[in-house]
Amino acid sequence: MKTQELFKVLEQNQDKSLLFEYAPNLLVGANYHITEVKHLAIDSVDCGAQVDTWKETIIQLWESPNELGKTEYMSVYKALAILNKVGKMKSYDLDAEVKFEYSNATFHTAQLFVNDFEIRGNNLLVKLAIEKTDCKAKELCGVPEPTEAASKETEVCCSPDGNCC
């Protein structure tokens, strides 16, 4: 999701509570705060010697240990006010991909992309997901795209009855 798309969803749902699902059926605690907004410009070189650049907006969510029993989630209105204040200090690239940085005691720190969102009653639920690492230069590096047949061959080969190892 692009930063401008997130703002549009937030603007259309200001009367709702803002919840984040960081893994299937697991919600960021109601005690979360927006603690940092990062405006990143990525300048990279992949394993195929291809250069690439892009921008990201990363919004950090942190659960306050001082508010462990909190049950009311932040309103979309308040979150939007925080993000708008940031935008007045440091302009957003509205075409930048937006991600949320989050961790808790049982979930490692990760930058999660917005997979989807839905309205559930008086809540705006932002569904986050991990993005697996990948080779961006598969064709240049001779890395074949995985196929269903290749996966089955690997399973047979690497099973206890397989012929490798």
C-alpha positions in Angstrom: 0.0 0.0 0.0 1.3 3.4 -0.9 1.4 6.2 1.8 -1.3 8.2 0.0 -3.6 5.1 0.0 -3.1 4.7 3.8 -4.0 8.4 4.3 -7.1 8.1 2.2 -8.3 5.0 4.2 -7.6 6.9 7.5 -9.3 10.0 6.3 -12.4 8.0 5.4 -12.6 6.3 8.8 -11.7 8.9 11.3 -14.7 7.9 13.6 -13.3 4.4 14.1 -10.7 2.8 16.4 -7.4 1.8 14.7 -6.3 -1.8 15.2 -3.4 -3.6 13.6 -3.2 -7.4 13.0 0.5 -8.3 12.9 -0.1 -12.0 12.2 -3.3 -14.0 11.6 -5.6 -13.4 14.5 -2.9 -11.5 16.6 -3.5 -7.9 17.3 -1.0 -5.2 18.4 -2.1 -4.3 22.0 -4.4 -1.5 22.7 -1.5 0.1 24.6 0.3 0.9 21.3 1.8 4.3 20.5 3.1 5.6 17.2 6.7 6.3 18.2 8.5 7.1 15.0 7.9 7.8 11.4 10.8 7.1 9.0 11.1 8.5 5.5 13.5 6.2 3.8 15.2 6.5 0.4 16.6 3.1 -0.6 19.5 2.9 -3.0 20.4 -0.7 -3.7 22.4 -3.1 -5.8 21.1 -6.7 -6.1 23.1 -9.9 -6.7 22.7 -9.4 -10.4 24.5 -6.1 -10.3 21.2 -4.3 -11.0 20.7 -0.9 -9.3 17.4 0.1 -7.9 16.0 3.0 -5.9 12.7 3.5 -4.1 11.2 5.2 -1.1 9.4 3.8 2.0 7.4 5.3 4.8 7.9 3.3 8.0 5.6 3.9 10.9 6.8 2.4 14.2 4.3 0.9 16.7 5.3 0.4 20.3 3.4 -1.1 23.1 3.7 0.9 26.3 4.5 -1.3 29.4 2.8 1.4 31.5 -0.6 0.8 29.9 -0.7 -3.0 29.8 -4.4 -3.4 30.8 -5.6 -0.8 28.3 -8.6 -1.9 26.2 -9.5 1.2 24.2 -7.5 1.4 20.9 -6.2 4.7 19.5 -8.7 6.4 17.3 -8.1 6.8 13.6 -8.6 10.5 14.1 -5.7 10.7 16.7 -3.4 8.5 14.5 -4.1 10.8 11.5 -3.4 13.9 13.6 0.0 12.4 14.6 0.8 11.5 11.0 -0.3 14.9 9.7 1.9 16.6 12.3 4.9 14.6 11.1 4.1 15.5 7.5 4.3 19.2 8.5 7.8 18.7 9.9 9.0 16.3 7.2 7.1 15.9 4.0 5.9 12.5 2.9 6.5 11.0 -0.5 2.9 9.9 -1.0 4.0 7.3 -3.6 6.3 5.6 -1.1 5.4 2.1 0.1 4.1 2.3 3.7 5.3 -0.3 6.2 4.8 -0.7 9.9 7.7 -1.6 12.2 6.6 -3.6 15.2 7.7 -6.2 17.8 6.6 -7.5 21.2 7.8 -10.1 23.7 7.0 -13.0 21.4 7.3 -11.4 17.9 10.6 -10.3 16.6 11.1 -6.8 15.3 9.9 -6.7 11.7 8.9 -4.2 9.0 5.4 -5.4 7.9 3.6 -4.3 4.8 -0.1 -3.6 4.6 -1.7 -6.7 3.2 -5.3 -5.5 3.5 -7.7 -3.6 5.7 -11.3 -4.1 6.7 -14.0 -2.4 8.7 -15.3 -4.5 11.6 -18.0 -2.6 13.4 -16.5 0.6 14.8 -12.9 -0.6 14.1 -10.6 -0.1 11.2 -8.4 -3.2 11.1 -5.2 -2.9 9.2 -3.9 -6.3 8.3 -0.1 -6.5 8.2 2.1 -9.2 6.8 5.7 -10.2 6.5 7.5 -10.1 3.1 9.9 -12.9 2.6 13.4 -12.1 1.2 13.8 -13.0 -2.5 16.4 -12.9 -5.2 15.5 -9.9 -7.5 17.8 -11.1 -10.2 16.7 -14.7 -10.7 16.9 -14.6 -14.5 20.4 -13.0 -14.5 21.7 -15.3 -11.8 20.2 -18.5 -13.3 17.9 -19.1 -10.4 14.8 -21.0 -11.6 11.4 -20.0 -10.4 10.1 -22.7 -8.0 7.5 -25.0 -9.5 5.2 -27.4 -7.9 7.1 -30.3 -9.5 10.4 -29.0 -8.2 9.0 -28.7 -4.7 7.9 -32.3 -4.7 11.3 -33.4 -6.0 13.0 -31.6 -3.2 10.6 -33.1 -0.6 11.3 -36.7 -2.0 15.1 -36.1 -2.2 15.4 -34.6 1.2 13.1 -36.9 3.0 14.6 -39.7 5.2 14.0 -42.1 2.3 15.6 -39.8 -0.3 18.8 -40.3 -2.1 20.6 -37.1 -1.3 22.9 -36.6 1.8 
